[in-house]
């Protein structure tokens, strides 16, 4: 018996209990169908791409970081100088997007779809290798989970890291260790926090009796990101490891875990399924000790959860744990419990329980209503942001003035790059983003300067020149919070646009 066949036999044995529950019938055969087969995957791929196609021509994304990435690409083309979208840098996707950014957001978003499709292929093949029951259910759930769906078609780096992490795990279990190291290196070069996957994947190799392959794995894992980050480290020095840090309240964390990750309906579905599956889940601690794959899944989820607990800024930070969570529920949830859970997750894309305010609280739960799901809400948020930027463009900004736009500055700068001169206020290696935090977009004939926010020293420089100051509501709040002064008190004028960027209560949010 070869090493590969022995490994596969072990995987078969480890999932034998779950396979034993399979019931006869057409529906069971559909649920168990192997979607990694070439023809089946081709059909799945067509559905995957078709489900993304209506959304890719609607901007780079709802987050400022997506427009920062686009701005980084345009700057590289126009000035032949690479600035990361924000520190510590995301060089693999940033430089890849730069290759196609001249094609606009359809080109960059399409590239994300292609990368995400590769990740789906890896996941489908991992499910096949695991011999899990309900294989088709698990793969379809992964393909159309709302948070993964949204981030598989915007100009962001989450899908890139996820795909390469999946590639690393797939090549480990198929005993191609060098390729696994290459994939994890690309994941780290896409998002530095992906480095936490070193722990579960190294543990897998050791547990699999392949400690002799650790050197090859580590060499590729370390060399690839070192090369990827070299241009950034050369420009910024040790300060390139900087990142945006802020204290996040408990309610915000709850919202990120519930509303923004799974939707409230999806969260309820997972919670009920976990309760119904307790007799199976009690076996999980023992399986962690007995089964190297279960150990890897749990470690991966724990590592991502730990990083998120340190920086719980975005629900998308949780994306790397989703494939491992799907593998876990595929093993421990009974067939119809699993089917119901995935159905509720998918429902949350189009219809979800919404609250009267953005945060999750006891008061908000008393006024729950059925409203738009995560996917449709994300689309409407982008449309609202476009309208808001156009409102700023049409505003009668006086000559010789500075306008602080706030979080939509990257979008404003990209959309107006043909008529405004983009530049940098001051080279500052401590700044998270040179092109946005320290960026400026100038209407030179009328001496109008548009910025994200102004540090107080920059405000003083402009003040000495006798300029007028204007600011959006969002920018005023952020300036006070970050820099400790109020533009309104110092003579600034609010842009009276009649609404916030989302049309409701937040910068990049809709009222879900």
RODO-2510 file (C-alpha; in nm, 4 decimals, decimal comma):
residues 512
     n   res          X          Y          Z
     1     x     0,0000     0,0000     0,0000
     2     x     0,1395     0,3429    -0,0967
     3     x     0,1618     0,6347     0,1462
     4     x    -0,1100     0,8213    -0,0423
     5     x    -0,3500     0,5276    -0,0420
     6     x    -0,2823     0,4701     0,3270
     7     x    -0,3613     0,8328     0,4008
     8     x    -0,6818     0,8123     0,2044
     9     x    -0,7805     0,4938     0,3866
    10     x    -0,7270     0,6738     0,7157
    11     x    -0,9493     0,9592     0,5960
    12     x    -1,2112     0,7046     0,4962
    13     x    -1,1964     0,5450     0,8399
    14     x    -1,2104     0,8804     1,0198
    15     x    -1,5348     0,9725     0,8452
    16     x    -1,6882     0,6251     0,8449
    17     x    -1,9292     0,7036     1,1255
    18     x    -2,0709     0,9977     0,9357
    19     x    -2,0998     0,7931     0,6123
    20     x    -2,2918     0,5277     0,7923
    21     x    -2,5922     0,7579     0,8264
    22     x    -2,6472     0,7873     0,4527
    23     x    -2,9966     0,6947     0,3499
    24     x    -3,1020     0,5578     0,0124
    25     x    -3,2971     0,7631    -0,2362
    26     x    -3,2534     1,0211    -0,5083
    27     x    -3,2302     1,3158    -0,2685
    28     x    -2,9594     1,1440    -0,0693
    29     x    -2,7625     1,0780    -0,3861
    30     x    -2,7914     1,4482    -0,4770
    31     x    -2,6724     1,5587    -0,1326
    32     x    -2,3786     1,3176    -0,1486
    33     x    -2,2818     1,4005    -0,5060
    34     x    -1,9154     1,4737    -0,5684
    35     x    -1,9040     1,8241    -0,7166
    36     x    -1,5300     1,7996    -0,7756
    37     x    -1,5945     1,5803    -1,0820
    38     x    -1,4976     1,7757    -1,3962
    39     x    -1,8447     1,8010    -1,5521
    40     x    -2,0177     1,8640    -1,2190
    41     x    -1,7670     2,1305    -1,1248
    42     x    -1,8055     2,2941    -1,4654
    43     x    -2,1799     2,3310    -1,3991
    44     x    -2,1109     2,4612    -1,0481
    45     x    -1,8544     2,7056    -1,1892
    46     x    -2,1091     2,8402    -1,4383
    47     x    -2,3592     2,8941    -1,1558
    48     x    -2,0875     3,0540    -0,9425
    49     x    -1,9837     3,3002    -1,2135
    50     x    -2,3429     3,3732    -1,3213
    51     x    -2,4402     3,4563    -0,9618
    52     x    -2,1573     3,7125    -0,9427
    53     x    -2,1901     3,8646    -1,2875
    54     x    -2,4821     4,1032    -1,2074
    55     x    -2,2820     4,2635    -0,9244
    56     x    -1,9327     4,3182    -1,0656
    57     x    -2,0211     4,6395    -1,2538
    58     x    -2,1107     4,8341    -0,9410
    59     x    -1,7852     4,9786    -0,8128
    60     x    -1,4790     4,8284    -0,6498
    61     x    -1,6615     4,7570    -0,3241
    62     x    -1,8368     4,9188    -0,0303
    63     x    -1,5277     4,9421     0,1877
    64     x    -1,2776     5,2273     0,1502
    65     x    -1,0002     4,9665     0,1313
    66     x    -1,1314     4,8399    -0,2034
    67     x    -1,0983     5,1870    -0,3538
    68     x    -0,7600     5,2244    -0,1845
    69     x    -0,6433     4,9151    -0,3756
    70     x    -0,7673     5,0644    -0,7014
    71     x    -0,5965     5,3951    -0,6192
    72     x    -0,2707     5,2090    -0,5510
    73     x    -0,2941     5,0462    -0,8942
    74     x    -0,3636     5,3729    -1,0750
    75     x    -0,0788     5,5439    -0,8899
    76     x     0,1596     5,2701    -1,0001
    77     x     0,0564     5,3186    -1,3629
    78     x     0,0642     5,6985    -1,3526
    79     x     0,3690     5,7592    -1,1316
    80     x     0,5663     5,4335    -1,1673
    81     x     0,5860     5,4048    -0,7886
    82     x     0,4250     5,1390    -0,5717
    83     x     0,2476     5,2460    -0,2563
    84     x     0,0468     4,9762    -0,0769
    85     x    -0,3218     5,0509    -0,0355
    86     x    -0,2627     5,0489     0,3428
    87     x    -0,0021     4,9060     0,5738
    88     x     0,1299     4,6465     0,6304
    89     x     0,0572     4,5941     0,2618
    90     x    -0,1201     4,3251     0,0606
    91     x     0,1275     4,2926    -0,2260
    92     x     0,0077     3,9784    -0,4061
    93     x    -0,3475     4,1034    -0,4774
    94     x    -0,2440     4,4714    -0,4955
    95     x     0,0110     4,4127    -0,7696
    96     x    -0,2188     4,1649    -0,9467
    97     x    -0,5047     4,4142    -0,9482
    98     x    -0,2675     4,6823    -1,0777
    99     x    -0,2120     4,4727    -1,3911
   100     x    -0,5802     4,5028    -1,4877
   101     x    -0,6968     4,8195    -1,3064
   102     x    -0,7015     5,0161    -1,6324
   103     x    -1,0008     4,8014    -1,7216
   104     x    -1,1929     4,9480    -1,4277
   105     x    -1,3837     4,7638    -1,1609
   106     x    -1,5298     4,5088    -1,4015
   107     x    -1,1750     4,3877    -1,4697
   108     x    -1,0586     4,3838    -1,1063
   109     x    -1,3798     4,2315    -0,9723
   110     x    -1,3695     3,9654    -1,2452
   111     x    -1,0173     3,8783    -1,1352
   112     x    -1,1487     3,8270    -0,7816
   113     x    -1,4226     3,5987    -0,9153
   114     x    -1,1592     3,3912    -1,0981
   115     x    -0,9410     3,3623    -0,7873
   116     x    -1,2458     3,2721    -0,5759
   117     x    -1,3451     3,0045    -0,8261
   118     x    -1,0017     2,8471    -0,7835
   119     x    -1,0637     2,8481    -0,4085
   120     x    -1,3965     2,6721    -0,4646
   121     x    -1,2149     2,4064    -0,6721
   122     x    -0,9693     2,3491    -0,3882
   123     x    -1,2533     2,3237    -0,1363
   124     x    -1,4557     2,0787    -0,3480
   125     x    -1,1512     1,8564    -0,3804
   126     x    -1,0783     1,8781    -0,0073
   127     x    -1,4340     1,7619     0,0644
   128     x    -1,3802     1,4728    -0,1772
   129     x    -1,0538     1,3774    -0,0066
   130     x    -1,2244     1,3848     0,3335
   131     x    -1,4997     1,1505     0,2105
   132     x    -1,7530     1,3550     0,4048
   133     x    -2,1243     1,2810     0,3717
   134     x    -2,3475     1,5438     0,2129
   135     x    -2,0563     1,6615     0,0019
   136     x    -2,2707     1,8624    -0,2400
   137     x    -2,4474     2,0421     0,0459
   138     x    -2,1169     2,1454     0,2012
   139     x    -1,9684     2,2703    -0,1266
   140     x    -2,2816     2,4616    -0,2287
   141     x    -2,2988     2,6207     0,1167
   142     x    -1,9387     2,7338     0,0838
   143     x    -1,9970     2,8676    -0,2682
   144     x    -2,2988     3,0805    -0,1763
   145     x    -2,2535     3,1780     0,1890
   146     x    -2,3393     3,5518     0,1867
   147     x    -2,0160     3,6940     0,3334
   148     x    -1,8060     3,4766     0,1027
   149     x    -2,0324     3,5657    -0,1899
   150     x    -1,9884     3,9398    -0,1354
   151     x    -1,6115     3,9143    -0,0999
   152     x    -1,5695     3,6894    -0,4020
   153     x    -1,6640     3,9715    -0,6399
   154     x    -1,5107     4,2917    -0,5009
   155     x    -1,1614     4,4367    -0,5311
   156     x    -1,0349     4,3185    -0,1953
   157     x    -0,7739     4,0779    -0,0646
   158     x    -0,9875     3,8424     0,1464
   159     x    -1,0709     3,5973    -0,1330
   160     x    -0,7050     3,5779    -0,2365
   161     x    -0,5875     3,4760     0,1099
   162     x    -0,8749     3,2287     0,1450
   163     x    -0,7999     3,0620    -0,1885
   164     x    -0,4311     3,0191    -0,1101
   165     x    -0,5066     2,8832     0,2385
   166     x    -0,7359     2,6266     0,0794
   167     x    -0,4628     2,5460    -0,1708
   168     x    -0,2119     2,4962     0,1108
   169     x    -0,4397     2,2528     0,2939
   170     x    -0,5288     2,0652    -0,0247
   171     x    -0,1656     2,0127    -0,1229
   172     x    -0,0783     1,9005     0,2289
   173     x    -0,3400     1,6274     0,2323
   174     x    -0,2383     1,5152    -0,1170
   175     x     0,1225     1,5040     0,0032
   176     x     0,2631     1,7793    -0,2200
   177     x     0,4330     1,9686     0,0587
   178     x     0,6334     2,2116    -0,1542
   179     x     0,3190     2,3353    -0,3304
   180     x     0,1491     2,3630     0,0101
   181     x     0,4269     2,5902     0,1338
   182     x     0,4057     2,7978    -0,1853
   183     x     0,0305     2,8401    -0,1371
   184     x     0,0619     2,9439     0,2256
   185     x     0,3383     3,1860     0,1285
   186     x     0,1046     3,3435    -0,1271
   187     x    -0,1693     3,3600     0,1379
   188     x     0,0651     3,5500     0,3717
   189     x     0,1668     3,7739     0,0796
   190     x    -0,2034     3,8451     0,0293
   191     x    -0,2890     3,9074     0,3927
   192     x    -0,0192     3,8988     0,6603
   193     x    -0,2547     3,7553     0,9292
   194     x    -0,2681     3,4379     0,7178
   195     x     0,0590     3,3503     0,8921
   196     x    -0,1480     3,2099     1,1811
   197     x    -0,2226     2,9129     0,9547
   198     x     0,1356     2,7996     1,0106
   199     x     0,0277     2,6498     1,3431
   200     x    -0,2566     2,4199     1,2278
   201     x    -0,0822     2,3170     0,9052
   202     x     0,2474     2,2464     1,0811
   203     x     0,0587     2,0467     1,3437
   204     x    -0,1025     1,8471     1,0622
   205     x     0,2359     1,7589     0,9107
   206     x     0,3740     1,6497     1,2479
   207     x     0,0611     1,4508     1,3318
   208     x     0,0775     1,2872     0,9884
   209     x     0,4290     1,1623     1,0578
   210     x     0,5878     1,3903     0,7996
   211     x     0,8141     1,6005     1,0178
   212     x     1,0908     1,5400     0,7647
   213     x     0,8939     1,7577     0,5188
   214     x     0,8749     2,0604     0,7493
   215     x     1,1871     2,2181     0,6018
   216     x     1,0468     2,2251     0,2485
   217     x     0,7183     2,3587     0,3818
   218     x     0,8801     2,6372     0,5842
   219     x     1,1212     2,7426     0,3082
   220     x     0,8421     2,8130     0,0621
   221     x     0,6144     2,9593     0,3293
   222     x     0,8780     3,2116     0,4377
   223     x     1,0583     3,2935     0,1110
   224     x     0,7468     3,3818    -0,0914
   225     x     0,6094     3,6515     0,1462
   226     x     0,9609     3,7871     0,2070
   227     x     0,9901     3,8509    -0,1667
   228     x     0,6347     3,9882    -0,1837
   229     x     0,6860     4,2343     0,1023
   230     x     1,0370     4,3385    -0,0023
   231     x     0,9279     4,6526    -0,1983
   232     x     0,7179     4,7694     0,0977
   233     x     0,9842     4,6979     0,3591
   234     x     1,2409     4,8759     0,1409
   235     x     1,0237     5,1905     0,1273
   236     x     0,8965     5,1984     0,4852
   237     x     1,1541     5,0070     0,6873
   238     x     1,0315     4,8333     1,0056
   239     x     0,7334     5,0719     1,0219
   240     x     0,5686     4,8794     0,7374
   241     x     0,4303     4,6476     1,0057
   242     x     0,1982     4,9275     1,1115
   243     x    -0,1777     4,8797     1,1075
   244     x    -0,4948     5,0593     1,2062
   245     x    -0,5833     4,9863     1,5669
   246     x    -0,8850     5,0925     1,7657
   247     x    -1,0920     4,9795     2,0603
   248     x    -1,4066     4,7975     1,9494
   249     x    -1,7109     4,7751     2,1746
   250     x    -1,8815     4,4498     2,2695
   251     x    -2,1992     4,5382     2,0772
   252     x    -1,9979     4,5982     1,7628
   253     x    -1,8303     4,2592     1,7978
   254     x    -2,1691     4,0926     1,8423
   255     x    -2,2917     4,2670     1,5277
   256     x    -1,9887     4,1518     1,3308
   257     x    -2,0333     3,7931     1,4487
   258     x    -2,4080     3,7838     1,3873
   259     x    -2,5506     4,0352     1,1405
   260     x    -2,2427     4,0888     0,9253
   261     x    -2,1023     3,7328     0,9133
   262     x    -2,4017     3,5049     0,8749
   263     x    -2,7009     3,7369     0,8861
   264     x    -2,9391     3,7046     1,1793
   265     x    -3,1319     3,4249     1,0090
   266     x    -2,8101     3,2392     0,9354
   267     x    -2,6907     3,2912     1,2938
   268     x    -3,0180     3,1550     1,4305
   269     x    -2,9883     2,8574     1,1958
   270     x    -2,6351     2,7735     1,3088
   271     x    -2,7297     2,8162     1,6757
   272     x    -3,0321     2,5844     1,6516
   273     x    -2,8323     2,3312     1,4514
   274     x    -2,5581     2,3280     1,7144
   275     x    -2,8158     2,2610     1,9881
   276     x    -2,9722     1,9777     1,7872
   277     x    -2,6262     1,8345     1,7213
   278     x    -2,5006     1,8355     2,0808
   279     x    -2,5046     1,4519     2,1058
   280     x    -2,2625     1,4479     1,8102
   281     x    -2,0606     1,7535     1,9131
   282     x    -1,9728     1,6054     2,2538
   283     x    -1,7453     1,3698     2,0609
   284     x    -1,5491     1,6637     1,9193
   285     x    -1,2834     1,6908     2,1978
   286     x    -1,2000     1,3235     2,1651
   287     x    -1,1894     1,3474     1,7864
   288     x    -0,9422     1,6351     1,8102
   289     x    -0,7055     1,3926     1,9840
   290     x    -0,7787     1,1012     1,7524
   291     x    -0,8187     1,2623     1,4088
   292     x    -0,5505     1,4841     1,2539
   293     x    -0,8009     1,6563     1,0254
   294     x    -1,0457     1,7466     1,3003
   295     x    -0,7477     1,8753     1,4980
   296     x    -0,6432     2,0911     1,2007
   297     x    -0,9929     2,2323     1,1530
   298     x    -1,0330     2,3225     1,5203
   299     x    -0,6851     2,4752     1,5410
   300     x    -0,7470     2,6812     1,2263
   301     x    -1,0770     2,8148     1,3630
   302     x    -0,9160     2,8902     1,6991
   303     x    -0,6225     3,0747     1,5386
   304     x    -0,8455     3,2914     1,3192
   305     x    -1,0737     3,3565     1,6150
   306     x    -0,7776     3,4651     1,8265
   307     x    -0,6589     3,7137     1,5622
   308     x    -1,0140     3,8459     1,5247
   309     x    -1,0434     3,8950     1,9007
   310     x    -0,7365     4,1208     1,8836
   311     x    -0,8594     4,3233     1,5840
   312     x    -1,2365     4,2784     1,5455
   313     x    -1,2729     4,5552     1,2867
   314     x    -1,4436     4,3701     1,0013
   315     x    -1,6567     4,0592     0,9725
   316     x    -1,4464     3,9686     0,6686
   317     x    -1,1504     3,9047     0,9027
   318     x    -1,3325     3,5811     0,9905
   319     x    -1,3384     3,4548     0,6308
   320     x    -1,0417     3,2116     0,6676
   321     x    -1,2309     3,0092     0,9272
   322     x    -1,5358     2,9460     0,7075
   323     x    -1,4045     2,6483     0,5054
   324     x    -1,2912     2,4701     0,8216
   325     x    -1,6237     2,5455     0,9896
   326     x    -1,8074     2,3975     0,6895
   327     x    -1,5947     2,0829     0,7158
   328     x    -1,6800     2,0565     1,0849
   329     x    -2,0540     2,0973     1,0430
   330     x    -2,0404     1,8573     0,7496
   331     x    -1,8984     1,5941     0,9815
   332     x    -2,1070     1,6587     1,2934
   333     x    -2,4460     1,7841     1,1738
   334     x    -2,7050     1,5278     1,0692
   335     x    -2,8200     1,5472     0,7086
   336     x    -3,1424     1,7418     0,7519
   337     x    -2,9979     1,9638     1,0231
   338     x    -2,7137     2,0487     0,7861
   339     x    -2,9536     2,1104     0,4968
   340     x    -3,1661     2,3435     0,7092
   341     x    -2,8613     2,5317     0,8360
   342     x    -2,7238     2,5925     0,4877
   343     x    -3,0673     2,6912     0,3574
   344     x    -3,0960     2,9577     0,6295
   345     x    -2,7432     3,0824     0,5553
   346     x    -2,8237     3,1189     0,1866
   347     x    -3,1557     3,2860     0,2621
   348     x    -2,9693     3,5581     0,4505
   349     x    -2,8232     3,6776     0,1188
   350     x    -3,1632     3,7941    -0,0034
   351     x    -3,3877     3,8295     0,3028
   352     x    -3,2900     3,8649     0,6645
   353     x    -3,4191     3,9796     0,9982
   354     x    -3,3238     4,3437     1,0331
   355     x    -3,3221     4,5888     1,3212
   356     x    -3,4152     4,9534     1,3546
   357     x    -3,0529     5,0467     1,4158
   358     x    -2,7252     4,8990     1,3028
   359     x    -2,6109     4,7595     1,6360
   360     x    -2,7433     4,4446     1,8003
   361     x    -2,9098     4,5036     2,1374
   362     x    -3,2065     4,3878     2,3420
   363     x    -3,3981     4,6973     2,2335
   364     x    -3,3258     4,6352     1,8659
   365     x    -3,4479     4,2753     1,8882
   366     x    -3,7863     4,3963     2,0095
   367     x    -3,8409     4,5581     1,6685
   368     x    -3,7148     4,2890     1,4345
   369     x    -3,8614     4,2848     1,0851
   370     x    -3,8020     4,0975     0,7638
   371     x    -3,5922     4,3057     0,5278
   372     x    -3,3156     4,2889     0,2729
   373     x    -3,0453     4,0291     0,3067
   374     x    -2,6711     4,0850     0,3096
   375     x    -2,6131     4,0642    -0,0647
   376     x    -2,8872     4,3084    -0,1634
   377     x    -2,8007     4,5425     0,1236
   378     x    -2,4397     4,5491     0,0067
   379     x    -2,5542     4,6471    -0,3438
   380     x    -2,7761     4,9267    -0,2131
   381     x    -2,4954     5,0577     0,0063
   382     x    -2,2701     5,0887    -0,2970
   383     x    -2,5414     5,2710    -0,4904
   384     x    -2,5907     5,5114    -0,1979
   385     x    -2,2182     5,5789    -0,1843
   386     x    -2,2093     5,6603    -0,5556
   387     x    -2,4922     5,9103    -0,5070
   388     x    -2,3186     6,0655    -0,2100
   389     x    -1,9922     6,1127    -0,4019
   390     x    -2,1858     6,2685    -0,6898
   391     x    -2,3513     6,5056    -0,4413
   392     x    -2,0054     6,6188    -0,3273
   393     x    -1,8978     6,6658    -0,6885
   394     x    -2,2016     6,8902    -0,7535
   395     x    -2,1675     7,0896    -0,4310
   396     x    -2,0817     7,4566    -0,4768
   397     x    -1,7390     7,4371    -0,3150
   398     x    -1,5853     7,7876    -0,2999
   399     x    -1,2461     7,8610    -0,4530
   400     x    -0,9404     7,8501    -0,2263
   401     x    -1,0824     7,5842     0,0058
   402     x    -1,0073     7,2483     0,1626
   403     x    -1,2777     6,9818     0,1807
   404     x    -1,2489     6,6912     0,4254
   405     x    -1,4586     6,4075     0,2837
   406     x    -1,4012     6,1259     0,5309
   407     x    -1,4284     5,7570     0,4469
   408     x    -1,5405     5,8088     0,0901
   409     x    -1,2266     6,0012    -0,0073
   410     x    -1,0706     5,6968    -0,1846
   411     x    -1,3870     5,6553    -0,3916
   412     x    -1,4003     6,0283    -0,4688
   413     x    -1,0322     6,0322    -0,5697
   414     x    -1,0641     5,7317    -0,8023
   415     x    -1,3854     5,8521    -0,9677
   416     x    -1,2397     6,1996    -1,0246
   417     x    -0,8807     6,1070    -1,1097
   418     x    -0,9168     6,2341    -1,4679
   419     x    -1,0119     6,5883    -1,3642
   420     x    -0,8190     6,6240    -1,0367
   421     x    -0,4476     6,6036    -0,9678
   422     x    -0,3775     6,3306    -0,7140
   423     x    -0,0866     6,3761    -0,4767
   424     x     0,0426     6,3286    -0,1236
   425     x     0,0230     6,5951     0,1462
   426     x     0,3446     6,4780     0,3091
   427     x     0,5537     6,1607     0,2923
   428     x     0,4926     6,0008     0,6309
   429     x     0,6026     5,6404     0,6817
   430     x     0,3979     5,6171     1,0026
   431     x     0,0762     5,6724     0,8101
   432     x    -0,1364     5,3674     0,7365
   433     x    -0,2037     5,4839     0,3804
   434     x     0,0107     5,7404     0,2010
   435     x    -0,2381     5,7714    -0,0855
   436     x    -0,5497     5,8287     0,1232
   437     x    -0,4683     5,9154     0,4862
   438     x    -0,2032     6,1554     0,3535
   439     x    -0,3501     6,1900     0,0069
   440     x    -0,4954     6,4916    -0,1683
   441     x    -0,6992     6,5493    -0,4820
   442     x    -0,6547     6,9007    -0,6174
   443     x    -0,8699     7,1114    -0,8463
   444     x    -0,5796     7,3383    -0,9404
   445     x    -0,7653     7,6052    -1,1466
   446     x    -0,9961     7,6768    -0,8517
   447     x    -0,7494     7,6010    -0,5708
   448     x    -0,9727     7,3368    -0,4136
   449     x    -0,8122     7,0530    -0,2218
   450     x    -1,0025     6,7392    -0,1225
   451     x    -0,8667     6,5146     0,1568
   452     x    -0,9791     6,2257     0,3786
   453     x    -0,9034     6,3867     0,7140
   454     x    -0,6558     6,6494     0,8282
   455     x    -0,4137     6,6033     1,1134
   456     x    -0,4036     6,9210     1,3191
   457     x    -0,0577     7,0205     1,1912
   458     x    -0,1898     7,0017     0,8336
   459     x    -0,4958     7,2001     0,9344
   460     x    -0,2690     7,4740     1,0712
   461     x    -0,0661     7,4846     0,7482
   462     x    -0,3784     7,5398     0,5413
   463     x    -0,5190     7,7846     0,7965
   464     x    -0,2135     8,0089     0,7572
   465     x    -0,2906     8,0250     0,3851
   466     x    -0,6342     8,1666     0,4618
   467     x    -0,8346     7,8874     0,3011
   468     x    -1,1972     7,8016     0,3740
   469     x    -1,2643     7,4645     0,5406
   470     x    -1,5560     7,2399     0,4528
   471     x    -1,6282     6,8917     0,5824
   472     x    -1,8840     6,6131     0,5698
   473     x    -2,0635     6,5036     0,8835
   474     x    -1,8665     6,1800     0,8811
   475     x    -1,5333     6,3643     0,8478
   476     x    -1,6190     6,5957     1,1367
   477     x    -1,6893     6,3045     1,3711
   478     x    -1,3748     6,1166     1,2636
   479     x    -1,1506     6,4230     1,2938
   480     x    -1,2633     6,4804     1,6532
   481     x    -1,2147     6,1129     1,7404
   482     x    -0,8724     6,0656     1,5783
   483     x    -0,7084     6,4086     1,6000
   484     x    -0,8830     6,5677     1,8959
   485     x    -1,0118     6,8888     1,7396
   486     x    -1,3446     7,0010     1,5953
   487     x    -1,3539     7,1562     1,2521
   488     x    -1,6838     7,3300     1,3278
   489     x    -1,5411     7,5076     1,6326
   490     x    -1,2425     7,6316     1,4274
   491     x    -1,4521     7,7841     1,1513
   492     x    -1,5227     7,4842     0,9298
   493     x    -1,8518     7,4569     0,7399
   494     x    -2,0507     7,1345     0,7125
   495     x    -2,1417     7,0211     0,3617
   496     x    -2,5220     7,0225     0,3774
   497     x    -2,5946     6,7164     0,1664
   498     x    -2,9097     6,6127     0,3455
   499     x    -2,7990     6,2589     0,4302
   500     x    -2,5115     6,0318     0,5239
   501     x    -2,3302     5,8220     0,2621
   502     x    -2,5604     5,5238     0,3141
   503     x    -2,8756     5,7276     0,3281
   504     x    -2,9167     5,6154     0,6884
   505     x    -2,6900     5,6063     0,9874
   506     x    -2,3439     5,5063     0,8797
   507     x    -2,0669     5,5648     0,6356
   508     x    -2,0731     5,2396     0,4477
   509     x    -2,3787     5,0771     0,5975
   510     x    -2,7405     5,0299     0,5206
   511     x    -3,0144     4,9974     0,7766
   512     x    -3,0178     4,6225     0,8320
***
